[in-house]
């Protein structure tokens, strides 16, 4: 049984990897956005927007070095959300129905999809870190802190992938993905510490943005990664990331339950075809 489950897990992961390898422009499109921020936006504000000495930094740092972990988070965020688009597409084509009827626990199948999403996110993030280093923004990834960095990156990728998995339960059609971009991705990114520290928000008097950023799980994913790069304790951020991961994944599994979520909605829709959207 365990061997069969592992084979199914690898089959799903391998399918996603092969699909990604055949989409030649997908990697480039994933890197264009953060590299533009790094090469254009950060370069323009390098000497204008100073970042004072604050944890986890022991000295003054240029702005591009500050936002680099946030841009890694951007790569993870956008790929995690893109996974929801792929799930909706697979559902409309009937592929998800075939997967969910496999003789395996539904949670395991969804975990395999989540694993594939996280792996692709990490691969893209790794390429971004390498290109950023070539552009002159080298993050301290290699060293005694490497295990901490890997743990933070993997956990963030899984959390954002689980959020995408949860969103795929509620996105009924591919056309609705644009709304997801506007109401989920951009608020999560811009109302976080990816571009500016929390104390800057409080100092500027943007109290409501400060409160949202403080409780934004994406903030804690970025902060965990940022502190891990310097071998520092990230406080409560790891627990918030892991808690959000467990909550989103649990709700996604519940949403794909045939009696509650995807299956029940499809039955009420009366569609006999495999491509019925919930």
N, C-alpha and C positions, 0 to 999 in steps of 0.2 A: 504493500500500500504506500509506504514511504517512497519507494523507488518510483512508483507510478506518479505520485504527486510531484516529485522532483523533475521527472521527465516532462510533465505538463508545464511546470514552472519554466523550465528551460525553453520549451517549444514556444511559449508566449513571448518570453524575453527575446529569443532569437528572431522571431517574426518581426518584432519592433525594430531590432537592430538592422535586419535586412532591409526593411522598409525605409529606415533612415538612410542607409547607405545608397539607396537608389534615388533618393531625393537630393540631388547634387547641390541645389541652391539653399537647402534648409540650414546647413551650418553657417553659410555666409550671411543669410538673413538674420540668424540668431546673434551673430557677432557685430553686425553693422551698427545696431542701436547703441550698445554699451561702448563700442570703440569710438563712435562719434562723440558721445558724452566725454570720454576720456581725452580724445585728441583735440576736440574743439572747445567744448564747454569748460572742462577743467583747466585746460591750458590758458584760456582767457581769464580765468579767475584765480590762477595760481598765486599771484602776488596781491590780489585785491581782497579776496575772501580768506583772511587768515584763520587758522585753527589754533587756538591757544593750547597750552599744555594741559591735557586732561587724560584720564585713564582711557585706554590702556597705554597711551604714549608717554614716554619719558622726556620728550623734547618737542619743540615746534616741528610741525610737519607741513609739507605743501598740500594744497587742496586735492590734487590728483591722487595722492597717496591715501588721503582720508576717504575719498569716495570709491576707491577701487573695490573694497569689500562689498559696498552697496551695489556696485555694478556686477560683481559676481552674483549677488543676490538677484539682480535684475535678470540675468541669464537663467537662473534657477526658476524664478517666478514666471517668466514668459513661457518657458518650456513646460512647466507644470500646468499652466493654463491652456497651452496648446494641446496638451494631452486630453483635456476635456473636449476639445474640438474633435480630436481623433475618436474619442469614445462615442460622441454623438454620431459621427459619420459611420462608425462600425455598427451602431445600433440601427441607423436608417437602412444600412445595407443588409441587415439581418445577421451579421457576424457575431454580435454580442449575444443574441438569442442562442446561437449554437454553442458558444462558450459556456454560457450560464446553465445550459442543460447537460453539461458534462458531468460524469459521476464523481464529482469532487466537491468539497465544501465551497460554497460561493465565496466565502471570505478568502479562501486560498487562491481562487482564480483572480479575484480583484487585487490581491496582494501581488500576484505575478505581474499584472498590468502596472501596478504602482512601482514595482521593482524596475521594470523596463523604463518607465518614465524617469525615475530617479537616476538610473544608470546613464541614460541619454543626457539628462541635465548635467551630470557631473562631467561627462566627456566634453560637452560644450563649454562648461565653466573652466575646465583644464586648458582647453585651447585658448580661451580668452585670457587666462592668467599668463600663458606663454607669450601671446601677442602683445599684451600690455607690458611685459618685461622688455620685449624688443623695442617698444616705444619709449622706454625709459621709466616706467612705473613698475618696479619689481616688488612684489609682495614677499614677505619672509615666510614662504611655505615650507622650505626644506630646513630641517633642524630638529632639535629635541621636541619642539612643539608640533611636529608633523602629525602624530596620532591625534592630538586635540583638534587640529585643523580638519583632518579627515572626518572625525566624528561629527564636528559641527556642520561640515558641508553635506555629509550623507544625511544627517537628521533634517537639515533645512530642505534638501531636495525631496526627501520623503514627505515632509510636512506640506510643502507646496504642491507636490504631486497628489497627496491625499485631498487637498482643497480642490484641485482640478477634478479629481474623481467625484467628489461630492457635488460640484457644480454640474457635472455631466448628468446627474440624476434629474436636475431641474431644467436644463437647457433642452427645450423640446425640438428645436430645429437648428440647422447650421446657421441660418440667418440671424439667430439670436446671439451669436457669439460676439458680434460687435457691441452689443449692450453689456456683455460681460466685461469686455475691455474697458468700457467707460465707467462702469459702476463698481468693479472689483479690482482690476489690475492697477489702474492709474491711481485711485485713492490709496491703495495699499502701499504703492511705491512712494508717492510724493508725500504722504503723511506718515513718514517713518524717518529713521536716522540714516537712511541711505545717502542723503545729500547734505545733511546738516545735523550737528549734534543737538541733543535735547535742550541743553542749556542755552543754545542760540535761540531756540524757539521761545523759551521762557523769558530770555533777556529782551527779545523783540516785542513781547507783549501778546504774542499769538497763543493765548492760553488754551483756547478750544482745540487748536491744532496740536498743542503740546500734550493735552490729555489723550487725544486720539492716537498720536504717535506713541505715547507711553504704553497704551494697551493694545497696540497693533502687533499681532504675532510676527509680522514680517520684520518689524523693528528688532525683535528679540532674536530672530534668525540672523540678521545682519550683525547685531552686537555680539552674539555668541561667536560668529566667525571672526569678527574684528578682534575680540579679546583673545581668541585661540591663536591667532597669528602671532601674538606677542607673549604667548604662554601665560596669560593672566586669567584669573577667575572671573567668569561672566555673570556671577551672581545667580539670580533666579531665571535668567534667559533660557538656559537649557531645559529647565522644567516646564516653562511655558511652551517652548517649541515642541517638546515631546508630548505634553498634554494636548496641545492643538492637533498634533499628528494623530493621537489615539482617538480624539473626539471626531475629527473629520472622517477618518477611516471607518470608525464605528457607524457614523451616520450614513456614510456611503453604502456600507454593507446592508444596513437597514433599508436604505432607499432602493436598493436593487433586489430586495426580497420580493418574490412573486406575489405574496399576499398583501404587501403594503405599497411598494414603490413601483418600479418599472413594470413588473409583470401584471400587477393589479390594474394599473392605469391602461396598459395595453388591452387587457380584457374588457375594461369598461368602454374602450374606444371601439370595440367590436371588430377590430381588424384581424383577419385571419392571416394576413401576410406577415413575413418575418421582418419587414422594414418599418412596422408601425412605431412611431415615436410616442413616448409616454406623455 
